[in-house]
Amino acid sequence: MRNLQELQALFIGELEKRNFGENPKNLYEPFHYILALGGKRLRPVLTLLSCEAFGKPAEQAMEAALGIELLHNFSLIHDDIMDEAPLRRGKETVHQKWNLSIGILSGDAMVVEAFRQISKVDDSILREVNEVFAKAATEICEGQQWDMDFESRDDVTEEEYIKMIQFKTSVLLGAALQIGARIGGADDVGAAQAYNFGLNLGTAFQIKDDILDAFGDPEKFGKQVGGDILSNKKTILLLHALNSSDDSTQSELENWLKTTDQPEAKVEAVKAIFERSGTVRYAEQRMEAYYRMALNNLDECEVHGADVSVLRSFADYLYHRDH
């Protein structure tokens, strides 16, 4: 069974050979531009990895992996538009390099091509795979809408937050693994547990991202530490601190949330509140719980015929990352 790096190289080589269209130029150039920006390609590689884990060569899942990557990049184009983001991986975003209308239309074309690629799976599993894929695509959109809605709400619960990050991030990991497992020959339980592994690991990954955003090393993290604090983003850290601190600490925190003219002081003060209120430890415990559930899902996959050694190593890497 090939490791993550080998399958990553296999996928990138295949992606670089693909031409998804040329004319109209302003439709397809942005399409290829965002695909060429790089990234670890974790989602499609997980599709290939899951296929091999259940016993078939990764090449049999290549079209499905391409569909997963196209769907992910469609969401990036549209997220950048909604966030008015100027950069993606250090380069101009699609709507910035071209314009808003081109960004929207190119993203639309990308999601159509994603469904075309995913539909190349064997007819025996086509209906099931399309349903898994369409469900993930819908949930990604729902998660993005919840994220935007939360910006204007003061009553967001932790349960809502968890659902939002799962829909925005984890469901596509789950779908990638489930589809790869099914192509690899997994039974119903094995495929379902592959999905659950992705869902739970993705949730742990996002909670860790929230922690790193506040407490990570900026040299390693690759972006401004404390960005979520400055934007008052309703992360698990902020929600726990607001709901579990004593009245005095809550009042102090709420005052800092209203502050916009002391960025460095705000970040340091809010981080101090997170630490003394037990919020950081709480978030770490929640992350640990989802990570343990993911490992349990892998155990079930193994019972149902999968070689999970590489998937287990991948989970360990994500859990212990510091950037």
N, C-alpha and C positions, 0 to 999 in steps of 0.2 A: 504494500500500500504506500502510495506516495505521500510525502509530507506537505505541509502548508506552502512552503516556499516553491516546491516543484509544481504544485498545482497553480500557484499564483503566476509563475512564469508561463505555464501552459495557457492559462486564460488570457494573459496580456498579449502573448504571441498571436492568439486567435483573434482577439479584438482588433489588433493593429492591422490584420489582413482584411477586415470587413469594411465594405463600403455600403452604407445604408441609403445612399441616394446622392445625387449631385445637383439636380435642377428641380425647382428654382434654387439658385445659389444661396439666397438669403434664408431659405428654410433649412437647408442641410449643412451649411457651413457652421452655424452655431451648434448644431447637433453633434458634429464631429469635434468641434472645438472643446466642448465641456468633457467629452469622453477622453480627450487627449490631455486633460489637466492632471491626470494621475490619480493618486490615492492607492490605498492598500488592496482595493477590490475584494474586501473581505466577504461581502454578501454572495457574489457569484462563486468565489472560491469555496465557500461553505456548501454551496449546491454540489460542486464537484466532489468535495470531500465526503459529503454525506452519501453520495452515490457510491463511491469506492468503499466507504465503511460498510455498506450493505452488500458489497460483493461484485459490483460491475464497474468497468472502466469509466473513468471520469469523462472521456470523450463522448459517451452516450448522453451525458447531461449538458453538453456544451451550449446547445441552443437555449435550453432553459436558463442556464447561467447568464447568457447574454440578455435574456428577457428580464431577469432580476436586476442586472446592472443598468439596463435602460430605464426601468421603472424608478430605480433609485435616483438616477440623474435627472429624470423628469421632475422628481420632487425637489431636487436641488435648484433647478432653474426657477421653479415657481416660488420656492421658499425665499430665494434671493430677491425676487421681485417684490414679494410681500414685505420683506425685511428692509427693502431699499439698500441692500448690501452692495458696496462698490467692488469688493474683492472676493474671490473664491480660490483658495490655495495659492494666494499671492498674485493671482492674475485677475484681470477685469472680469466681472460677471457678464453673462450673456446679454442681459438687458442693458448693461452699461456700455458694452463694446458695440452692440448694434442699437436696438431701441426696445421699448416696452412691448410693442405689438409683435415684433419678431421673436422676442423671448417667449411670449405666451404661445404663439403658433408653433414655434420649434419644439417647445415642451409638449404641446399636444401631439405633434407628429411622433415624438419620441415614445409616448405612452402607447400609441397605436402600434408602433413597431415592436414594442415590448410584448404586446399580446400576440403579434404575429410570430415572434420567436418562441414564446412559451407554448404556442399551439402546435409546434413541431414534435411534441412528445408522442409516444406511441398511442394509437387510437384507444387501446385498452384502458389507459389512465387519463385520456385527454379531458373528459368532463370533470373528473375530480381535480386535476391539476389546475384547470381554468378556474374552478370555483375557489380553490385555495388562493390563487393569484389575484383574482378579482376582489376577494374579501380583504386581502392585505392592502390592495390599492385603495379601496374605499376607506379602510381604517386609517391609513396614512393621512388622507384628507381630513377625516374626522379629528384625528389627533392635532393636526395643524390648526384647525378651527378652534378647538378647545384651548390650545396654547394662546391664541390671539384673544379669545374671550377672557382668559384668566387675567390678562393685563388690566382689565377694568373692573375686576371683581375683588372684593375684600373678604369673601367667605369661602375661598377655595379650600377643600378638605384634602388631607393626605391621600385618601382613597381616589379622589378625582385626579390628583397629581400623578399617582402611579398609573392609572389608566391612560392618561395623556401621554406619558413617556413611553408606555408600552405601544400605543398606537403609532406614535411618531417614529419610534426607533426599533422596538423589539419585534413587532409583527412581521416585518420583512425578513429579519433574521430567521424567525420561525418558519416562514413560508419557504425561504431558500433551502433550509434543512429538510423540511417535510417533502418538498418536491424532489430534491435530490435523493432522499431516502426511497421514495416511491419508484423513481426511475431505477434505482439500484436494486429493487426487488423486495423492499421492506413490506411486512404485513401491516394490517391496519394499526395495531398497537405500536409497532416499531416506528411507523411514520408519525403517529400522533405524539409519541414521546420525543422524537426528533424535533417536532415543532415546539413542544413544551421546553425542551432544552434551550432553543433559541430565544423563546419568550423570556424565560427566567434569567438566562445569562445576559440578555440585552437589558433587562431591568437593572441587574447588578451593575452593568457597565455604565448606565446613565446616572445611577446614584453616585458611582465613583467619579463620574465626570463633574457632578455638582460639587463634590468635595474638593476635587483638584482645582476647580475654577476659583475656589476661595483660598485653598491652602497649598496648591501645587507650586513647584519650582518654575518660575516664568521662563527660565532658560530651556527647560525640558517640555513644558506644557505647550509652548508655541503660540500662545495668545495672552492677552492681558489677564493677569490674575486679579480677581475681584470684579470682573465684568458683570457677573450676575448680581452682585451686591449693588453696584452703581445703577443698574437698571431696575432694581427692586424686583427681580425675577422671582417668581414663587417656586423656589426649589424646595426640596425636602428639608433643607437646613432652615430656611426662613419660616416655613410652615410650622415646623416643630418648635422653633424658638418663640413664635407668636402665640402658639397654643399651649405651651407647657411651662413657660417662665412665670415667675412671680409678677405681681402687678407693677412693681418698680422697674423690673427689667423690661417688661412689655412696653411700658411707657417710654423708656429710654430708646428702645428699638424703634418704636413708631415715630419718635422724633427724628431719628437718623434717616428713616425712610422718606421723610419730607425734605431732607437736606439735599441740595443740589450744587452748592457752591464750595464744598470742602471734600473733594473726591478721595484724597489720600486718607484724611482723618476718618471719613465715613467707612472706608474699607476696613481700616484697622479696628475701629470701634465695634463694628458689626461682627467681625471675626472674633473679637474678644468676648462678645456676648454669646456667640455660638459655642465657644469653648467652655465658658464658665457655667452655661446653662445645661451642659450635657448633650447639646445638639449634635456635635461632631461624633461622639461615641454612639449616639442613637442611630445616626445615618450609617455609620460603619456596621452596626448590628443588622440593620435592614439589608444592607448590601450583602453581608455574610449570609443572611437567611436565603436570599434569592440565589446566591451562588451555590449554596448547599442543595437547594431544590434542583438546580440545573444538573449538578453531579448525580443526584438521584435519578433524574430523567435519563442520563447517560447509562446508568446501571440497568435501567429497564430496556434501553436500546440493545445493550449487550446481551441481555436475556433473550431478546428476539433476533439474535443472529448478527449483530453488528460488531465490527472491530472498532472500538471507540478510543483507541490509544492516542491517535492524533487529535481527535476532538477534545479529549481530556487535557492534553498539553495546551491546546488553544485556549481552553477555559482558564487554565492556570495562568497563562500569559496575560489574559485580559484582567484577571482578578488582581494580579500583583503589579500591574503597570503603574508607572509614576508620571505618565504624560498622556 
